[in-house]
């Protein structure tokens, strides 16, 4: 039984990747197109040259090799919250020459705009299986920078850990023999601030 939703390499995509392996020419994934399938679901084919009906297109902002499956590549694009008012049933990845290299049939998703009473950013992930992921490169639009929720959470954890080292400590010991536990590593030129719990009564 065929998968209901799936992604495939097109014939052009297969040929481009085969040539890249044989000739050492990199394949550049540059742009993603998003479509509504012309109003209905359909079955994408390998000989397809374009989407049925494009409703939006934008530059790809992220690509990576799957950690568990080294022959899988994840190609991602983020549709901004300000874009929408359409239903998504298909999307495809294109190279710098405008060739569609891969296409996906996806579960129907409505992308709202503020006029609908709701907005959201939408991350689309196209997974393609290739025989040699070293032949794949990505041309990123430097004006497009998006952070995924997992990236933000990782950054928040890091910042929290760093801030915990910056909190003032109250020194222990006696008035003339102050003791302090240093968090992190001492670096020349960087001060450490602490609170003395009692006044000095003599030479420290």
N, CA and C of each residue as an Amber inpcrd file, in Angstrom:
protein
   612
   0.8410000  -1.1920000   0.0000000   0.0000000   0.0000000   0.0000000
   0.8790000   1.2450000   0.0000000   0.6060000   2.1720000  -0.9070000
   1.4020000   3.3850000  -1.0160000   1.1500000   4.2960000   0.1770000
   2.1880000   5.0750000   0.5270000   2.0370000   6.0370000   1.6100000
   1.0480000   7.1300000   1.1970000   0.2760000   7.5970000   2.1470000
  -0.6880000   8.6480000   1.8440000   0.0090000   9.9830000   1.6170000
   1.0070000  10.2720000   2.4550000   1.7900000  11.4940000   2.3130000
   3.2610000  11.1100000   2.2120000   3.9640000  11.7210000   1.2910000
   5.3320000  11.2920000   1.0140000   6.0810000  12.3640000   0.2300000
   7.3950000  12.1900000   0.1020000   8.2150000  13.0620000  -0.7270000
   9.0520000  12.1950000  -1.6600000   9.3580000  12.7010000  -2.8480000
  10.1410000  11.9680000  -3.8350000  11.1100000  12.9100000  -4.5470000
  12.1880000  12.3330000  -5.0470000  13.0590000  13.0570000  -5.9660000
  12.4290000  13.0220000  -7.3440000  12.4940000  14.1240000  -8.0630000
  12.0120000  14.1290000  -9.4390000  13.0740000  13.5100000 -10.3470000
  12.7120000  13.2550000 -11.5950000  13.6890000  12.7230000 -12.5400000
  14.8520000  13.6880000 -12.7270000  14.5400000  14.9880000 -12.7540000
  15.6060000  15.9860000 -12.8640000  16.4840000  15.9640000 -11.6190000
  15.8500000  15.8220000 -10.4390000  16.6120000  15.7420000  -9.2030000
  17.5350000  14.5410000  -9.1830000  17.0430000  13.3870000  -9.6240000
  17.8690000  12.1760000  -9.6850000  19.0480000  12.3740000 -10.6240000
  18.7740000  12.9560000 -11.8030000  19.8300000  13.1700000 -12.7950000
  20.8790000  14.1500000 -12.2820000  20.4270000  15.2170000 -11.6290000
  21.3540000  16.2170000 -11.1030000  22.2750000  15.6070000 -10.0480000
  21.6920000  14.8090000  -9.1460000  22.4970000  14.2000000  -8.0870000
  23.4330000  13.1470000  -8.6610000  22.9680000  12.3720000  -9.6650000
  23.8300000  11.3750000 -10.3120000  25.0080000  12.0620000 -10.9900000
  24.7460000  13.1640000 -11.6700000  25.8200000  13.9100000 -12.3290000
  26.7820000  14.5090000 -11.3190000  26.2290000  14.9460000 -10.1810000
  27.0990000  15.5490000  -9.1740000  28.0690000  14.5210000  -8.6010000
  27.5940000  13.2850000  -8.4640000  28.4600000  12.2210000  -7.9430000
  29.5370000  11.8900000  -8.9670000  29.1450000  11.8030000 -10.2550000
  30.0940000  11.4290000 -11.3030000  31.0500000  12.5430000 -11.6800000
  30.5630000  13.7900000 -11.6850000  31.3710000  14.9130000 -12.1600000
  31.8890000  15.8060000 -11.0420000  31.4250000  15.5550000  -9.8310000
  31.8860000  16.3560000  -8.6950000  31.2960000  17.7500000  -8.6420000
  30.1400000  17.9470000  -9.2850000  29.4680000  19.2500000  -9.2780000
  28.3750000  19.2390000  -8.2090000  28.4330000  20.1800000  -7.3150000
  27.4810000  20.2180000  -6.2130000  26.0670000  20.5790000  -6.6860000
  25.0760000  20.0110000  -6.0010000  23.6780000  20.3520000  -6.2390000
  23.2850000  21.4330000  -5.2380000  22.7580000  22.5330000  -5.7270000
  22.3850000  23.6570000  -4.8640000  20.8740000  23.7360000  -4.6820000
  20.4090000  23.4590000  -3.4660000  19.0030000  23.6860000  -3.1280000
  18.8590000  25.1370000  -2.7060000  18.0420000  25.8990000  -3.4260000
  17.9800000  27.3390000  -3.2210000  16.6190000  27.8200000  -2.7330000
  15.5450000  27.2840000  -3.3210000  14.2140000  27.8460000  -3.0930000
  13.1890000  26.7480000  -2.8350000  12.1660000  27.0910000  -2.0670000
  11.0410000  26.1930000  -1.8380000   9.7700000  26.8660000  -2.3430000
   8.9810000  26.1040000  -3.1000000   7.6650000  26.5750000  -3.5140000
   6.6040000  25.8040000  -2.7460000   5.5280000  26.4970000  -2.4060000
   4.4120000  25.9120000  -1.6610000   3.1590000  26.0490000  -2.5050000
   2.3500000  24.9820000  -2.5760000   1.1540000  25.0270000  -3.4080000
  -0.0610000  24.4210000  -2.7370000  -1.2180000  24.6710000  -3.3300000
  -2.4710000  24.1300000  -2.7970000  -2.9870000  22.9470000  -3.6140000
  -2.1820000  22.4680000  -4.5650000  -2.5870000  21.3210000  -5.3750000
  -3.7130000  21.6180000  -6.3400000  -3.9740000  22.9110000  -6.5650000
  -5.0810000  23.2560000  -7.4430000  -6.4370000  23.0790000  -6.8030000
  -6.4470000  22.9550000  -5.4750000  -7.7110000  22.8120000  -4.7560000
  -8.0030000  21.4140000  -4.2670000  -7.1490000  20.4330000  -4.6340000
  -7.3760000  19.0410000  -4.2370000  -6.0390000  18.3120000  -4.0690000
  -6.1070000  17.1900000  -3.3620000  -4.9430000  16.3090000  -3.2960000
  -4.6870000  15.6930000  -4.6670000  -3.4270000  15.3460000  -4.9290000
  -3.0730000  14.5710000  -6.1150000  -1.7940000  13.8110000  -5.7980000
  -1.4150000  12.8860000  -6.6420000  -0.2090000  12.0970000  -6.4200000
   0.9510000  12.6830000  -7.2260000   1.9490000  13.2710000  -6.5590000
   3.1100000  13.8080000  -7.2810000   3.8340000  12.7030000  -8.0570000
   4.4390000  13.0570000  -9.1790000   5.1620000  12.0930000 -10.0130000
   6.5960000  12.5520000 -10.2390000   7.4500000  11.5980000 -10.6040000
   8.8650000  11.8970000 -10.7970000   9.1140000  12.7730000 -12.0220000
   8.1990000  12.7580000 -12.9820000   8.3950000  13.5620000 -14.1860000
   7.8220000  14.9740000 -14.0610000   7.3570000  15.3160000 -12.8790000
   6.7720000  16.6390000 -12.6540000   7.8520000  17.7120000 -12.6980000
   7.5410000  18.8420000 -13.3330000   8.4950000  19.9370000 -13.4670000
   8.2110000  21.0890000 -12.5160000   6.9950000  21.1470000 -11.9990000
   6.6010000  22.2370000 -11.1070000   5.4140000  21.7760000 -10.2660000
   5.0420000  22.6050000  -9.2840000   3.8580000  22.3090000  -8.4990000
   2.6120000  22.5020000  -9.3560000   1.4970000  21.9280000  -8.8930000
   0.2310000  22.1180000  -9.6060000  -0.1980000  23.5810000  -9.5670000
  -0.1000000  24.1800000  -8.3690000  -0.5120000  25.5770000  -8.2410000
   0.2390000  26.2270000  -7.0830000   1.2230000  27.0520000  -7.4000000
   2.0500000  27.7070000  -6.3890000   1.2970000  28.8690000  -5.7470000
   1.2940000  28.8920000  -4.4060000   0.6550000  29.9960000  -3.6840000
   1.6810000  30.8640000  -2.9590000   2.9020000  30.3450000  -2.7830000
   3.9730000  31.1130000  -2.1350000   5.3080000  30.4550000  -2.4390000
   6.3710000  31.2380000  -2.4760000   7.7150000  30.6920000  -2.6190000
   8.6970000  31.5510000  -1.8400000   9.7440000  30.9180000  -1.3510000
  10.7470000  31.6460000  -0.5690000  12.0560000  30.9010000  -0.5510000
  13.1080000  31.5980000  -0.1520000  14.4340000  30.9930000  -0.0960000
  14.5390000  30.0170000   1.0720000  15.2030000  28.9090000   0.8410000
  15.4250000  27.8950000   1.8780000  16.3020000  28.4970000   2.9650000
  15.9630000  28.2390000   4.2340000  16.7480000  28.8150000   5.3120000
  17.5150000  27.8000000   6.1530000  17.3180000  26.4950000   5.8840000
  18.0790000  25.5050000   6.6680000  18.1000000  24.1630000   5.9510000
  19.2230000  23.4640000   6.0200000  19.3260000  22.1060000   5.4920000
  20.3020000  21.3370000   6.3720000  20.0290000  20.0630000   6.5950000
  20.9370000  19.2500000   7.3990000  20.7780000  17.7880000   7.0620000
  21.8280000  17.0240000   7.3170000  21.8080000  15.5740000   7.1540000
  21.1560000  14.9660000   8.3830000  20.2800000  13.9910000   8.1850000
  19.6280000  13.3250000   9.3130000  20.6670000  12.5990000  10.1700000
  20.5590000  12.7490000  11.4790000  21.5440000  12.1560000  12.3900000
  21.5000000  10.6330000  12.3890000  20.3020000  10.0630000  12.2120000
  20.1560000   8.6110000  12.2580000  20.1590000   7.9630000  10.8770000
  19.8910000   8.7490000   9.8490000  19.8520000   8.2150000   8.4810000
  20.7140000   9.1130000   7.5890000  21.9880000   8.7740000   7.3950000
  22.9250000   9.6490000   6.6830000  22.6030000   9.8870000   5.2210000
  21.6570000   9.1340000   4.6450000  21.2550000   9.3660000   3.2600000
  20.0010000  10.2450000   3.1580000  19.5350000  10.7300000   4.2800000
  18.3700000  11.6220000   4.2870000  18.8520000  13.0570000   4.4600000
  18.2580000  13.9670000   3.7030000  18.5160000  15.3880000   3.9210000
  17.2070000  16.0740000   4.2750000  17.2750000  16.9580000   5.2490000
  16.1270000  17.7610000   5.6650000  16.2930000  19.1610000   5.0760000
  15.3220000  19.5810000   4.2930000  15.3380000  20.9130000   3.6900000
  14.1750000  21.7000000   4.2980000  14.4840000  22.8090000   4.9430000
  13.4590000  23.5360000   5.6890000  13.2760000  24.9630000   5.1810000
  12.0370000  25.4190000   5.2340000  11.7130000  26.8070000   4.9450000
  10.6610000  27.2610000   5.9520000  10.7760000  28.5010000   6.3820000
   9.8220000  29.0630000   7.3280000   8.9440000  30.0820000   6.6050000
   7.6300000  29.8860000   6.6720000   6.7050000  30.8620000   6.1070000
   6.3690000  31.8590000   7.2100000   6.6630000  33.1480000   7.0090000
   6.4300000  34.1560000   8.0570000   4.9590000  34.2630000   8.4430000
   4.7260000  34.7940000   9.6230000   3.3560000  34.9360000  10.1380000
   2.5260000  35.9040000   9.3040000   3.2010000  36.8140000   8.6090000
   2.4840000  37.8150000   7.8100000   1.9940000  37.2700000   6.4690000
   2.4410000  36.0740000   6.1080000   2.0720000  35.4540000   4.8270000
   0.9960000  34.4030000   5.0830000  -0.0140000  34.3420000   4.2230000
  -1.0110000  33.2930000   4.4050000  -2.2990000  33.5500000   3.6570000
  -3.3400000  32.9130000   4.1820000  -4.6330000  32.9630000   3.5310000
  -4.7740000  31.8970000   2.4670000  -4.0290000  30.7790000   2.6200000
  -4.0880000  29.6990000   1.6330000  -3.9200000  28.3450000   2.3180000
  -4.2780000  27.3030000   1.6020000  -4.1480000  25.9300000   2.0840000
  -2.9600000  25.2610000   1.3960000  -2.1790000  24.5070000   2.1480000
  -0.9900000  23.8510000   1.6130000  -1.2470000  22.3500000   1.4640000
  -0.9970000  21.8210000   0.2710000  -1.1040000  20.3820000   0.0140000
   0.1430000  19.8290000  -0.6790000   1.0230000  20.7120000  -1.1150000
   2.2170000  20.3100000  -1.8620000   3.3240000  21.3320000  -1.6390000
   4.5610000  20.8920000  -1.6610000   5.6810000  21.8240000  -1.7100000
   6.8960000  21.1220000  -2.3100000   7.7550000  21.9270000  -2.9480000
   8.8910000  21.3550000  -3.6520000  10.1410000  22.1960000  -3.5040000
  11.3050000  21.5430000  -3.6390000  12.6040000  22.2120000  -3.5380000
  13.1790000  22.4080000  -4.9320000  13.7250000  23.6110000  -5.1610000
  14.2410000  23.9840000  -6.4720000  15.7060000  24.4060000  -6.3810000
  16.4310000  24.2070000  -7.5070000  17.8190000  24.6470000  -7.5410000
  17.9160000  26.0470000  -8.1220000  19.1430000  26.5440000  -8.2800000
  19.3550000  27.9180000  -8.7410000  18.9450000  28.1210000 -10.1980000
  18.7460000  27.0380000 -10.9420000  18.3230000  27.1380000 -12.3300000
  16.8050000  26.9950000 -12.4810000  16.1080000  26.8940000 -11.3510000
  14.6590000  26.7950000 -11.3860000  14.1350000  25.3940000 -11.6070000
  14.9950000  24.3780000 -11.4750000  14.5640000  22.9890000 -11.6290000
  14.0230000  22.4480000 -10.3150000  12.8680000  21.8070000 -10.3650000
  12.3190000  21.1780000  -9.1650000  13.0150000  19.8370000  -8.9710000
  13.7300000  19.6960000  -7.8470000  14.5200000  18.5000000  -7.5810000
  13.7850000  17.4930000  -6.7020000  12.8630000  17.9760000  -5.8850000
  12.0940000  17.0990000  -5.0130000  10.7390000  17.7030000  -4.7330000
   9.7580000  16.8330000  -4.4750000   8.3940000  17.3130000  -4.2330000
   7.7590000  16.4950000  -3.1250000   6.8730000  17.1350000  -2.3770000
   6.2140000  16.4880000  -1.2450000   4.7020000  16.6470000  -1.3390000
   3.9830000  15.5740000  -1.0860000   2.5380000  15.6190000  -0.8700000
   2.3390000  15.6230000   0.6400000   1.7180000  16.6760000   1.1610000
   1.6040000  16.8150000   2.6150000   0.1480000  16.8700000   3.0510000
  -0.0540000  16.6390000   4.3350000  -1.3900000  16.7440000   4.9040000
  -1.8860000  18.1780000   4.7640000  -3.1360000  18.3320000   4.4150000
  -3.7070000  19.6580000   4.1780000  -3.5490000  20.5430000   5.4050000
  -2.9440000  21.7140000   5.1860000  -2.6840000  22.6580000   6.2750000
  -3.0820000  24.0560000   5.8340000  -3.8970000  24.7300000   6.6480000
  -4.2790000  26.1010000   6.3210000  -3.3140000  27.0720000   6.9840000
  -2.8000000  28.0140000   6.2080000  -1.8850000  29.0380000   6.7300000
  -2.6740000  30.3400000   6.8960000  -3.0050000  30.7030000   8.1540000
  -3.8490000  31.8850000   8.3860000  -3.0740000  33.1960000   8.3050000
  -3.8140000  34.2780000   8.2060000  -3.2720000  35.6370000   8.3090000
  -4.0910000  36.3710000   9.3620000  -3.6560000  37.5750000   9.7110000
  -4.2900000  38.3090000  10.8070000  -5.7750000  38.5530000  10.5470000
  -6.1560000  38.6680000   9.2740000  -7.5700000  38.8950000   8.9450000
  -8.4380000  37.7090000   9.3500000  -7.8160000  36.5190000   9.5060000
  -8.5520000  35.3300000   9.9280000  -8.7240000  35.2840000  11.4440000
  -8.0770000  36.2200000  12.1390000  -8.1480000  36.2300000  13.6000000
  -7.0510000  35.4320000  14.2560000  -6.0950000  34.9540000  13.4650000
  -4.9900000  34.1650000  14.0160000  -3.8140000  34.2240000  13.0540000
  -2.6110000  34.2120000  13.6010000  -1.4110000  34.1470000  12.7660000
  -0.4560000  33.1220000  13.3520000   0.4050000  32.5830000  12.5150000
   1.4340000  31.6600000  12.9960000   2.5070000  31.5250000  11.9400000
   3.7400000  31.3440000  12.4120000   4.8190000  30.9770000  11.5000000
   4.6870000  29.4830000  11.2270000   5.0370000  29.0640000  10.0370000
   4.8960000  27.6550000   9.6830000   6.2150000  27.1430000   9.1320000
   6.7640000  26.1060000   9.7790000   8.0200000  25.4920000   9.3410000
   7.7060000  24.2640000   8.5060000   8.1590000  24.2500000   7.2500000
   7.9710000  23.1030000   6.3650000   9.2940000  22.3620000   6.2330000
   9.2380000  21.0490000   6.3570000  10.4380000  20.2080000   6.2920000
  10.2630000  19.1820000   5.1770000  11.0890000  19.2950000   4.1380000
  11.0550000  18.3400000   3.0290000  12.2080000  17.3660000   3.2080000
  11.8820000  16.0720000   3.3640000  12.9100000  15.0430000   3.5440000
  13.0990000  14.2970000   2.2280000  14.3380000  14.2760000   1.7480000
  14.6600000  13.5640000   0.5140000  15.7330000  12.5230000   0.7930000
  15.6200000  11.3750000   0.1360000  16.6070000  10.3050000   0.2730000
  17.5290000  10.3590000  -0.9340000  18.8200000  10.5530000  -0.6880000
  19.8080000  10.5920000  -1.7650000  20.9160000   9.5990000  -1.4640000
  21.6230000   9.1850000  -2.5070000  22.6620000   8.1700000  -2.3250000
  23.9640000   8.7580000  -1.8240000  24.1490000  10.0580000  -1.9870000
  25.3980000  10.6810000  -1.5600000  25.1150000  12.1030000  -1.0980000
  24.9600000  12.2880000   0.2080000  24.6180000  13.6070000   0.7300000
  25.7820000  14.5920000   0.6310000  27.0000000  14.0950000   0.3490000
  28.1330000  15.0040000   0.1920000  28.0100000  15.8390000  -1.0750000
  27.1220000  15.4160000  -1.9730000  26.9500000  16.1500000  -3.2280000
  25.9620000  17.2940000  -3.0890000  25.3980000  17.4710000  -1.8830000
  24.3710000  18.4840000  -1.6550000  24.9690000  19.7090000  -0.9860000
  24.6280000  20.8890000  -1.4940000  24.9900000  22.1320000  -0.8220000
  23.7560000  23.0110000  -0.7360000  23.8660000  24.0760000   0.0360000
  22.7410000  24.9840000   0.2350000  23.2050000  26.4100000   0.0560000
  22.4370000  27.1820000  -0.7030000  22.6840000  28.6090000  -0.8220000
  21.6450000  29.3250000   0.0310000  22.1080000  29.9480000   1.1010000
  21.2080000  30.5780000   2.0670000  21.0900000  32.0680000   1.7890000
  19.8770000  32.5690000   1.8760000  19.6440000  33.9990000   1.8090000
  20.0360000  34.5840000   3.1700000  21.1030000  35.4020000   3.2310000
  21.5780000  35.8980000   4.5380000  20.5930000  36.8080000   5.2450000
  19.5590000  37.2740000   4.5550000  18.5690000  38.1440000   5.1860000
  17.5100000  37.3410000   5.9180000  17.5260000  36.0050000   5.7420000
  16.5190000  35.1590000   6.3930000  17.1650000  34.4180000   7.5540000
  16.7780000  34.7650000   8.7590000  17.3130000  34.1000000   9.9410000
  16.1450000  33.7160000  10.8370000  15.9140000  32.4340000  10.9950000
  14.8560000  31.9400000  11.8740000  15.4740000  31.0010000  12.9040000
  14.9610000  31.0420000  14.1130000  15.3990000  30.1200000  15.1510000
  14.2440000  29.1960000  15.5010000  14.5210000  27.8850000  15.4840000
  13.5000000  26.9210000  15.8790000  13.3600000  26.9320000  17.4010000
  12.2210000  26.4380000  17.8880000  11.9510000  26.4360000  19.3260000
  13.0350000  25.6760000  20.0770000  13.5180000  24.5480000  19.4990000
  14.5580000  23.7610000  20.1680000  15.8510000  24.5670000  20.2940000
  16.1630000  25.3880000  19.2690000  17.3540000  26.2270000  19.3330000
  17.2260000  27.2750000  20.4310000  16.0300000  27.8700000  20.5400000
  15.7970000  28.9020000  21.5500000  15.8960000  28.3140000  22.9530000
  15.3280000  27.1070000  23.1410000  15.3780000  26.4640000  24.4560000
  16.8210000  26.1480000  24.8430000  17.6130000  25.7010000  23.8650000
  19.0200000  25.3840000  24.1380000  19.7850000  26.6460000  24.5220000
  19.5010000  27.7460000  23.8200000  20.1610000  29.0080000  24.1290000
  19.7480000  29.5090000  25.5090000  18.4430000  29.3600000  25.8410000
  17.9570000  29.8130000  27.1510000  18.6530000  29.0410000  28.2770000
  18.8210000  27.7240000  28.0950000  19.4940000  26.9080000  29.1040000
  20.9370000  27.3600000  29.2970000  21.6010000  27.6640000  28.1750000
  22.9960000  28.1080000  28.2390000  23.1080000  29.4360000  28.9740000
  22.2140000  30.3880000  28.6280000  22.2610000  31.7110000  29.2550000
  21.9720000  31.6170000  30.7480000  20.9980000  30.7680000  31.1110000
  20.6680000  30.5870000  32.5270000  21.8690000  30.0620000  33.3050000
  22.5910000  29.1110000  32.7060000  23.7760000  28.5430000  33.3520000
  24.8510000  29.6090000  33.5290000  25.0050000  30.4710000  32.5090000
  26.0040000  31.5270000  32.6010000  25.6210000  32.5630000  33.6600000
  24.3390000  32.9180000  33.7120000  23.8920000  33.9150000  34.6810000
  24.0380000  33.4160000  36.1110000  23.8880000  32.0930000  36.3030000
  24.0020000  31.5460000  37.6540000  25.4030000  31.7600000  38.2120000
  26.3910000  31.8660000  37.3060000  27.7570000  32.1080000  37.7530000
  28.0110000  33.5860000  38.0590000  27.0760000  34.4350000  37.6310000
  27.2580000  35.8700000  37.8020000  26.5460000  36.4020000  39.0480000
  25.7340000  35.5610000  39.6990000  25.0120000  36.0060000  40.8900000
  26.0030000  36.2530000  42.0270000  25.8500000  37.3970000  42.7150000
  26.7390000  37.7000000  43.8380000  26.6250000  36.6360000  44.9150000
  27.7820000  36.2340000  45.4590000  27.7870000  35.2990000  46.5800000
  28.1310000  36.0590000  47.8620000  27.6810000  35.5000000  48.9700000
  28.0620000  36.0430000  50.2760000  29.2510000  35.2590000  50.7920000
  30.3430000  35.9630000  51.0260000  31.5740000  35.2970000  51.4550000
  31.4260000  34.7490000  52.8650000  32.1030000  33.6350000  53.1190000
  32.0970000  33.0470000  54.4430000  33.4070000  33.3190000  55.1610000
  33.6710000  32.5710000  56.2150000  34.9120000  32.7490000  56.9640000
  34.7710000  33.7830000  58.0570000  35.8990000  34.1940000  58.5790000
  35.8980000  35.1920000  59.6500000  36.0940000  36.5740000  59.0590000
  36.0840000  37.5820000  59.9280000  36.2120000  38.9590000  59.4640000
  37.5830000  39.2370000  58.8500000  38.5780000  38.4740000  59.2220000
  39.9290000  38.7120000  58.6980000  40.4030000  37.5950000  57.7750000
  39.5510000  36.6110000  57.5170000  39.9290000  35.5010000  56.6100000
  38.7170000  35.1380000  55.7690000  38.5000000  35.9210000  54.7210000
  37.3270000  35.7500000  53.8760000  37.4880000  34.5150000  52.9740000
  36.4390000  33.6910000  52.9180000  36.4620000  32.5160000  52.0340000
  35.3500000  32.6460000  50.9980000  35.6450000  32.1810000  49.7950000
  34.6830000  32.3130000  48.6960000  34.8890000  31.1680000  47.7070000
  33.8000000  30.5320000  47.3090000  33.8670000  29.4760000  46.2900000
  33.6820000  30.0970000  44.9140000  34.6820000  29.9610000  44.0620000
  34.6310000  30.5650000  42.7330000  33.9460000  29.6030000  41.7630000
  32.9350000  30.1240000  41.0670000  32.2720000  29.3430000  40.0260000
  32.9360000  29.6500000  38.6880000  33.1720000  28.6310000  37.8930000
  33.7960000  28.8550000  36.5930000  35.3010000  28.9500000  36.7190000
  35.9170000  29.5870000  35.7310000  37.3720000  29.6920000  35.6730000
  37.7930000  31.1430000  35.7970000  38.8180000  31.3990000  36.6270000
  39.3350000  32.7540000  36.7690000  40.1030000  33.1410000  35.5210000
  39.8500000  34.3640000  35.0190000  40.5390000  34.8630000  33.8340000
  41.1370000  36.2160000  34.1700000  42.3910000  36.4330000  33.8120000
  43.0480000  37.7030000  34.0980000  42.2600000  38.8720000  33.5060000
  42.0670000  39.9000000  34.3110000  41.3840000  41.0920000  33.8230000
  39.8870000  41.0990000  34.0600000  39.3080000  39.9600000  34.4990000
  37.8670000  39.8880000  34.7550000  37.6270000  39.8820000  36.2670000
  36.8610000  40.8380000  36.7820000  36.6460000  40.9290000  38.2320000
  35.6080000  39.9280000  38.7270000  35.6460000  39.6490000  40.0150000
  34.6300000  38.8440000  40.6760000  34.0720000  39.6770000  41.8250000
  32.7530000  39.8020000  41.8710000  32.1020000  40.6070000  42.9010000
  31.4690000  39.6990000  43.9400000  31.6410000  40.0240000  45.2160000
  31.0200000  39.2420000  46.2770000  30.5970000  40.1730000  47.3980000
  29.7750000  39.6470000  48.2920000  29.2810000  40.4210000  49.4360000
  29.9910000  39.9310000  50.6950000  30.6460000  40.8650000  51.3810000
  31.3060000  40.5150000  52.6480000  30.2560000  40.5160000  53.7580000
  30.1310000  39.4100000  54.4800000  29.0810000  39.2930000  55.4950000
  29.3930000  40.0640000  56.7610000  30.6800000  40.2970000  57.0060000
  31.0880000  41.0790000  58.2010000  32.2130000  42.0200000  57.8260000
  32.4330000  43.0430000  58.6550000  33.5130000  43.9810000  58.4100000
  34.8400000  43.4050000  58.8390000  35.9020000  43.8260000  58.1410000
  37.2350000  43.4150000  58.5560000  37.6190000  44.0730000  59.8900000
  38.2070000  43.2700000  60.7830000  38.6380000  43.8250000  62.0640000
  40.1310000  43.9830000  62.1130000  40.8330000  43.6160000  61.0720000
  42.2830000  43.6990000  61.0580000  42.7760000  43.4020000  59.6620000
  44.0480000  43.0590000  59.5440000  44.6330000  42.7560000  58.2380000
  44.0350000  41.4870000  57.6840000  43.6360000  41.5270000  56.4380000
  43.0200000  40.3620000  55.8070000  44.0780000  39.3250000  55.5070000
